[in-house]
Amino acid sequence: MTIRNLPKALASTRPGVQSDISPRALDRWAPDLRASVEEDAATISVLDPIGADMWGDGVTARRVAGALRSIGDREVVVNINSPGGDFFEGLAIYNLLREHRQKITVNVLGIAASAASVIAMAGDEVRIARAGFLMIHNTWIMAAGDRHSMREVADWLEPFDGTSAEIYAARSGLDAATVAGMLDRETWIGGAAAIEQGFADDYLPSDLVDSGAGDAARASLRAERKFDLMARRAGLTNSASRSILRELKSGMPGAADDVRPGAADVLQELAGLLQTAKSI
């Protein structure tokens, strides 16, 4: 880092534990938001969920490391609009940006939630849209097992929540205990509050944010992008998810034959989202 003295994050995983996206973050995410200026070789875009999904999409530490190698010893702009995702992948990306020797400017175009908010804290300068949000919370995961396993997982998670609090406190100047309380209750921090509390330094000029297509196209894109994310959670194969998407749009039943047991509740949610896309 060239300006900020930020702590290095502990980033490790545990078998049987998988990070997940907060439903509230997914609901607020507008995936059509982009930077309005053309990106150059010194720009890294974080405009998808954090971590690779079953189709190879998503923002990964490997991708960011490759981008930083290509950029070399130059200043970097990181544009963020992400609902979060794999918390541990987010910590790894934070570490990569933290260790870059030139200035990092972070632009929060829409939301930087959960793991994406940790990535944003690596910026020497953080700018946020007036209507933008940071969301911080304790590590959000999916795990399975009996009560003993759950206790072990909870104990294993505690240091990561402490690491998050340390990072946010170092960036903002707030007391670590205050930040820990904000993590406990999942806190959404709007643009003005982010600047006031030290999580960001300035507003992002409004003309640097492009909302993309028209309202109808945006709604359709949001519905289909969220479909993809929940299809992964439901355990669908790529071909099955594409088939369901096509049949839900055309109103044809019987698309869920290739779904593993226990996914019916997720598919019901998928159907509701795709109903939005159908009605446009």
Summary of the structure (lengths in Angstrom):
residues: 280
radius of gyration: 19.0
end to end distance: 46.7
largest distance: 56.9
contacts: 918
relative contact order: 0.14
helix: 46%
strand: 17%
